[in-house]
Amino acid sequence: MNNKYINIFLFLFILNSAEIKALNKTQIPMAKTEIPSDSLRISHLNSRLAEIQSLNKKELSFNEKTKLKQEVKAIHKELRSHAGRGIYISAGALVVICILLIILL
């Protein structure tokens, strides 16, 4: 009884995956657009931040100020994502690595 349900499930799964592959082959390929390099994007974001900082914010309305704040936060978030491309090791993983090194050496 269980074997019957497993076979039906596998058959439907295989049938569904084959349908997805067939759909992907018939799609029209999209035109490739040039993606700016990271350094170009970072320099553009930095220049936009400098432009925002040079604005006279006393002349802006409340809505414009909030939109600028949101834009600055988004730019800072994107810059942080480009800068943080390191490897992070938790304290527990560091302890396990040290213990393995002590045991192996």
C-alpha positions as CSV (number, residue, x, y, z in Angstrom):
1,M,0.0,0.0,0.0
2,N,2.8,2.5,1.0
3,N,4.8,1.4,-2.0
4,K,1.9,2.3,-4.3
5,Y,1.8,5.9,-2.9
6,I,5.5,6.3,-3.1
7,N,5.5,5.2,-6.8
8,I,2.7,7.6,-7.6
9,F,4.5,10.4,-5.8
10,L,7.8,9.7,-7.7
11,F,5.9,9.5,-11.0
12,L,4.3,12.8,-10.5
13,F,7.6,14.4,-9.4
14,I,9.4,13.1,-12.5
15,L,6.5,14.2,-14.7
16,N,6.5,17.6,-13.3
17,S,10.3,18.1,-13.6
18,A,10.2,17.0,-17.2
19,E,7.5,19.5,-17.9
20,I,9.6,22.3,-16.4
21,K,12.6,21.3,-18.5
22,A,10.5,21.4,-21.7
23,L,9.1,24.8,-20.8
24,N,12.6,26.2,-20.3
25,K,13.7,25.0,-23.8
26,T,10.9,26.8,-25.6
27,Q,11.4,30.2,-23.9
28,I,12.8,33.0,-26.0
29,P,16.3,34.0,-24.8
30,M,16.4,37.5,-23.4
31,A,18.8,40.1,-24.7
32,K,21.9,40.4,-22.7
33,T,22.4,43.7,-21.0
34,E,25.7,44.9,-19.8
35,I,26.1,44.7,-16.0
36,P,28.4,47.3,-14.6
37,S,31.4,46.0,-12.7
38,D,31.4,46.2,-8.9
39,S,34.0,49.0,-8.8
40,L,32.0,51.1,-11.3
41,R,28.8,50.5,-9.2
42,I,30.6,51.4,-6.0
43,S,32.0,54.6,-7.4
44,H,28.5,55.5,-8.7
45,L,27.0,54.9,-5.3
46,N,29.7,57.0,-3.6
47,S,29.2,59.8,-6.0
48,R,25.5,59.7,-5.3
49,L,26.1,59.8,-1.6
50,A,28.4,62.9,-2.0
51,E,25.7,64.5,-4.1
52,I,23.1,63.9,-1.4
53,Q,25.4,65.3,1.3
54,S,26.0,68.4,-0.7
55,L,22.3,69.2,-1.0
56,N,20.8,71.9,1.1
57,K,18.3,69.9,3.2
58,K,16.7,72.9,4.8
59,E,14.9,73.7,1.5
60,L,13.5,70.2,1.1
61,S,10.0,69.2,2.2
62,F,9.4,66.5,4.8
63,N,8.5,63.9,2.2
64,E,11.7,64.6,0.1
65,K,13.8,64.3,3.2
66,T,12.3,60.9,4.1
67,K,12.9,59.7,0.5
68,L,16.5,60.8,0.7
69,K,17.0,59.1,4.0
70,Q,15.6,55.9,2.6
71,E,17.8,56.2,-0.4
72,V,20.9,56.8,1.7
73,K,20.0,53.7,3.9
74,A,19.6,51.6,0.8
75,I,23.0,52.8,-0.6
76,H,24.8,52.1,2.7
77,K,23.2,48.7,2.8
78,E,24.4,47.9,-0.8
79,L,27.9,49.2,-0.1
80,R,28.1,47.1,3.1
81,S,27.1,44.0,1.1
82,H,29.9,44.7,-1.4
83,A,32.5,45.3,1.3
84,G,31.6,42.2,3.5
85,R,32.9,39.4,1.2
86,G,34.9,37.7,3.9
87,I,34.7,34.3,5.6
88,Y,32.9,34.3,9.0
89,I,33.7,31.6,11.5
90,S,31.6,31.2,14.6
91,A,33.3,30.7,18.0
92,G,32.1,27.1,18.2
93,A,33.6,26.3,14.7
94,L,36.8,28.0,15.8
95,V,37.0,25.8,18.9
96,V,36.3,22.6,16.8
97,I,39.0,23.6,14.3
98,C,41.6,24.2,17.1
99,I,40.8,20.9,18.7
100,L,41.1,19.0,15.4
101,L,44.5,20.7,14.8
102,I,45.7,19.8,18.2
103,I,44.6,16.2,17.7
104,L,46.0,15.9,14.2
105,L,49.3,17.6,14.9
